[in-house]
Amino acid sequence: MKLVRYGERGAEKPGMLDGDGALRDLSAHVADITGDVLSDAALDKLRALDPASLPLVDGAPRIGACVGNIGKFLCIGLNYSDHAAETGAAIPEHPILFFKANSAVVGPNDDVSMPRGSTHTDWEVELGVVIGTTAKYVSKESALDHVAGYCVVNDVSERHFQTQLTGQWTKGKSCDTFGPTGPWLVTRDEVPDPQSLAMSLDVNGKRMQTGNTATMIFTVAEIIEHLSSLMTLHPGDVITTGTPPGVGMGIKPEPVYLKKGDVMELTIEGLGHQRQTVTEDA
């Protein structure tokens, strides 16, 4: 099942895709796609609906982030060995954790706006994991039972802010619009193996990143086990799990960063496609 939020920002409506990929409205059944409708029982109720009985959404509305009212936006850094190598970083012994501000979250095709003074804005295609049931002290063997589904995330990063402004990575990760999420929340029954998903990112039509979640250092299950030992994970929390090689800061001999007018396009196998145009804050 593919769940969608559509409409103007701040007024998104819930929807699902039918078997033909058409958008159907879910407003008569749930108010929004948020943590309180992501439990297995709640998703089973939605899954039992006949999509043909739901109102067809006309036109091509804006697609919002696939989860509303995200509680925590947790990010794992340097989780692909070849990406760590291109940045000159050592392989981490434990998952590296940073946070992305919820105010960074936008829809998958919304503009990404570089903040004032930015000269080092970079791209990162990542697998997003959406928590469906509360997880605390869970084992890796049962961790995926707490997942509602998966989505595409672009972990946009301002590298100077991230590494040179003294402090945590969060400074370079939390700028407004730096968290395109979606287009769909694909429920976990449609993703039998999250460690076998091809992923890619293009800038202006040129392939920059090609990877597969099979090369993660820490699997989705291991990440959930680790994080749930540190804090309770709640329904609607989002975890983004690291990026494969090909980011701008890793390009030799000179890094390449985004500029106004650039277009990023991201795809993860079975999870959909994103497209963002780069703008600048006024």
C-alpha positions as CSV (number, residue, x, y, z in Angstrom):
1,M,0.0,0.0,0.0
2,K,1.2,3.4,-1.0
3,L,0.0,6.3,1.2
4,V,0.2,9.9,0.1
5,R,-0.4,13.4,1.4
6,Y,-1.5,15.9,-1.2
7,G,-2.6,19.5,-1.4
8,E,-1.2,22.9,-0.4
9,R,1.5,23.0,2.3
10,G,0.0,23.0,5.7
11,A,-3.4,21.8,4.4
12,E,-2.5,18.3,3.0
13,K,-5.1,15.7,2.6
14,P,-4.6,11.9,3.0
15,G,-4.7,9.6,0.0
16,M,-3.6,6.3,-1.4
17,L,-2.6,5.1,-4.8
18,D,-4.8,2.5,-6.5
19,G,-3.6,-0.4,-8.5
20,D,-3.2,1.8,-11.6
21,G,-1.3,4.4,-9.7
22,A,-4.2,6.9,-9.6
23,L,-4.5,9.0,-6.5
24,R,-7.6,8.3,-4.3
25,D,-8.8,10.4,-1.4
26,L,-8.8,8.9,2.1
27,S,-10.4,11.9,3.9
28,A,-13.5,10.0,4.8
29,H,-11.5,7.4,6.7
30,V,-8.5,9.3,8.3
31,A,-7.8,12.9,8.9
32,D,-4.2,12.7,7.9
33,I,-1.3,10.3,7.4
34,T,0.3,10.7,10.9
35,G,1.6,8.5,13.6
36,D,-1.8,7.7,15.0
37,V,-2.8,5.8,11.8
38,L,0.4,3.9,11.3
39,S,-0.1,0.9,13.6
40,D,-0.5,-2.5,12.0
41,A,-4.2,-2.5,13.0
42,A,-4.9,0.9,11.6
43,L,-3.0,0.1,8.4
44,D,-4.9,-3.1,8.0
45,K,-8.2,-1.1,8.1
46,L,-6.9,1.1,5.3
47,R,-5.6,-2.0,3.4
48,A,-9.1,-3.5,3.6
49,L,-10.7,-0.6,1.7
50,D,-11.5,-1.0,-2.0
51,P,-9.5,1.8,-3.7
52,A,-12.1,1.9,-6.4
53,S,-14.7,3.0,-3.8
54,L,-12.6,6.0,-2.9
55,P,-13.0,9.4,-4.6
56,L,-10.6,9.9,-7.5
57,V,-8.4,13.0,-7.1
58,D,-8.5,15.1,-10.2
59,G,-5.6,16.9,-11.8
60,A,-2.0,16.9,-10.5
61,P,-2.0,18.3,-7.0
62,R,1.1,19.1,-5.1
63,I,2.4,16.1,-3.2
64,G,3.4,16.8,0.4
65,A,5.8,14.9,2.7
66,C,4.3,11.4,3.1
67,V,4.1,11.7,6.9
68,G,2.5,14.6,8.7
69,N,3.4,15.9,12.2
70,I,6.7,14.0,12.3
71,G,7.8,13.6,15.9
72,K,11.5,13.0,15.6
73,F,13.6,13.2,12.4
74,L,16.6,11.0,13.2
75,C,19.5,10.8,10.8
76,I,22.3,8.3,10.5
77,G,25.6,9.5,9.1
78,L,28.4,7.7,7.2
79,N,26.4,4.5,7.0
80,Y,27.9,3.4,3.6
81,S,31.5,2.3,3.7
82,D,32.2,3.7,0.2
83,H,30.7,7.1,1.2
84,A,32.8,7.2,4.3
85,A,35.9,6.6,2.2
86,E,35.1,9.4,-0.3
87,T,34.8,11.8,2.6
88,G,38.0,10.6,4.3
89,A,36.1,9.5,7.4
90,A,36.8,6.3,9.4
91,I,34.2,3.5,9.4
92,P,32.1,4.2,12.6
93,E,31.9,1.7,15.4
94,H,28.3,2.7,16.2
95,P,25.7,4.4,14.2
96,I,26.4,8.2,14.0
97,L,23.3,10.1,15.0
98,F,22.2,13.6,14.3
99,F,18.9,15.3,14.0
100,K,17.2,17.3,11.3
101,A,14.7,20.0,12.3
102,N,11.1,19.2,11.5
103,S,10.9,22.6,9.9
104,A,13.2,21.3,7.2
105,V,10.6,18.8,6.0
106,V,9.0,19.6,2.6
107,G,7.3,17.6,-0.2
108,P,9.3,15.5,-2.6
109,N,9.0,18.0,-5.5
110,D,9.1,21.3,-3.6
111,D,11.9,23.7,-4.2
112,V,15.0,23.4,-2.1
113,S,16.1,26.8,-1.1
114,M,19.8,27.5,-0.2
115,P,20.1,29.6,2.9
116,R,21.8,33.0,2.9
117,G,25.5,32.8,2.5
118,S,25.5,29.1,1.4
119,T,28.2,28.0,-1.0
120,H,28.4,24.4,-0.1
121,T,24.9,22.9,-0.4
122,D,25.0,19.2,-1.2
123,W,22.7,16.3,-2.1
124,E,22.2,12.9,-0.4
125,V,19.7,10.3,-1.5
126,E,18.6,8.2,1.5
127,L,16.2,5.4,2.5
128,G,13.7,6.8,5.0
129,V,12.1,4.5,7.7
130,V,8.8,5.5,9.3
131,I,8.1,4.1,12.7
132,G,4.6,2.6,13.1
133,T,4.5,1.2,16.7
134,T,6.4,2.3,19.8
135,A,9.9,0.8,20.0
136,K,12.0,0.8,23.2
137,Y,14.8,-1.7,23.8
138,V,13.9,-3.8,20.8
139,S,16.2,-6.4,19.3
140,K,17.3,-6.4,15.7
141,E,15.3,-9.6,15.2
142,S,12.0,-7.8,16.0
143,A,13.0,-4.3,15.0
144,L,11.3,-4.3,11.6
145,D,8.0,-5.2,13.2
146,H,7.9,-1.6,14.5
147,V,8.2,-0.1,11.0
148,A,5.1,1.2,9.2
149,G,6.9,1.7,5.9
150,Y,9.6,3.3,3.9
151,C,10.1,6.4,1.7
152,V,12.7,8.4,-0.2
153,V,14.5,11.3,1.6
154,N,16.9,13.8,0.3
155,D,19.2,14.7,3.2
156,V,20.2,18.1,1.8
157,S,23.3,19.4,3.6
158,E,25.2,22.7,3.8
159,R,28.7,21.4,4.3
160,H,30.3,24.6,5.5
161,F,27.5,25.0,8.1
162,Q,27.9,21.3,9.0
163,T,31.6,21.2,9.5
164,Q,32.9,24.8,10.0
165,L,30.4,26.6,12.2
166,T,31.5,24.8,15.4
167,G,29.1,22.3,16.8
168,Q,27.0,19.4,15.6
169,W,26.2,18.4,12.1
170,T,22.6,19.5,12.7
171,K,23.5,23.1,11.8
172,G,24.1,22.1,8.2
173,K,21.2,19.6,8.0
174,S,18.3,21.6,9.3
175,C,18.0,24.6,7.0
176,D,14.4,25.2,5.7
177,T,13.5,22.8,2.8
178,F,16.5,20.5,3.5
179,G,14.3,17.5,4.1
180,P,12.2,16.5,1.0
181,T,10.3,13.4,2.1
182,G,8.2,11.1,-0.1
183,P,6.4,10.9,-2.5
184,W,4.8,7.8,-0.9
185,L,4.9,6.0,2.4
186,V,5.2,2.4,1.1
187,T,4.0,0.0,3.8
188,R,6.5,-2.6,4.9
189,D,4.6,-5.5,3.4
190,E,5.6,-4.2,0.0
191,V,9.3,-3.9,1.0
192,P,10.2,-7.5,2.1
193,D,13.9,-6.7,2.2
194,P,14.9,-3.0,2.9
195,Q,18.6,-4.1,2.5
196,S,18.2,-4.8,-1.2
197,L,17.0,-1.5,-2.8
198,A,18.7,0.3,-5.7
199,M,19.0,4.0,-5.3
200,S,20.2,6.9,-7.5
201,L,20.4,10.7,-7.7
202,D,21.0,12.9,-10.7
203,V,21.9,16.6,-10.8
204,N,20.9,18.4,-14.0
205,G,20.4,15.0,-15.7
206,K,23.9,13.7,-14.8
207,R,24.1,10.7,-12.6
208,M,25.9,11.6,-9.4
209,Q,24.9,8.8,-7.0
210,T,24.3,5.1,-7.6
211,G,24.0,2.7,-4.7
212,N,22.1,0.0,-3.0
213,T,21.0,-0.4,0.6
214,A,22.8,-3.8,0.6
215,T,26.0,-1.9,1.3
216,M,24.9,-0.2,4.5
217,I,27.3,-0.6,7.4
218,F,24.4,-0.8,9.9
219,T,21.2,-2.3,8.6
220,V,17.7,-0.8,9.2
221,A,17.1,-3.4,12.0
222,E,20.5,-2.7,13.7
223,I,19.8,1.1,13.5
224,I,16.4,0.6,15.2
225,E,17.9,-1.7,17.8
226,H,20.5,0.9,18.6
227,L,18.3,4.0,18.6
228,S,15.6,2.3,20.7
229,S,18.2,1.6,23.4
230,L,18.8,5.3,23.6
231,M,15.3,6.7,23.3
232,T,11.8,5.6,22.7
233,L,10.8,5.6,19.0
234,H,7.2,6.7,18.5
235,P,4.8,6.2,15.7
236,G,5.4,8.9,13.0
237,D,9.1,9.2,13.8
238,V,11.3,9.2,10.7
239,I,14.8,7.7,10.5
240,T,16.9,8.4,7.4
241,T,19.7,5.9,7.1
242,G,22.7,7.3,5.3
243,T,23.7,7.9,1.7
244,P,25.9,6.0,-0.9
245,P,28.9,7.6,-2.6
246,G,28.7,10.4,-5.1
247,V,27.9,13.4,-3.0
248,G,29.3,16.8,-4.1
249,M,31.8,17.1,-1.3
250,G,33.5,13.8,-2.3
251,I,34.1,14.8,-6.0
252,K,37.8,14.9,-6.9
253,P,39.9,16.9,-7.6
254,E,37.4,19.7,-6.5
255,P,34.1,19.3,-4.7
256,V,31.0,20.3,-6.6
257,Y,28.1,22.0,-4.9
258,L,24.6,23.1,-5.8
259,K,23.7,26.4,-7.3
260,K,20.5,28.3,-8.1
261,G,18.6,26.6,-10.9
262,D,20.1,23.2,-10.5
263,V,17.6,20.2,-10.6
264,M,18.0,17.2,-8.4
265,E,16.2,13.9,-9.2
266,L,16.1,11.0,-6.8
267,T,14.8,7.4,-7.0
268,I,14.8,4.4,-4.7
269,E,13.5,1.1,-6.1
270,G,9.8,0.7,-5.4
271,L,9.6,3.9,-3.3
272,G,9.1,6.5,-6.0
273,H,10.8,9.5,-7.4
274,Q,11.6,13.1,-6.3
275,R,12.5,16.2,-8.2
276,Q,13.6,19.5,-6.7
277,T,14.7,22.8,-8.2
278,V,17.3,24.7,-6.2
279,T,16.5,28.3,-5.3
280,E,18.0,30.8,-2.9
281,D,16.6,32.4,0.3
282,A,15.8,36.1,-0.3
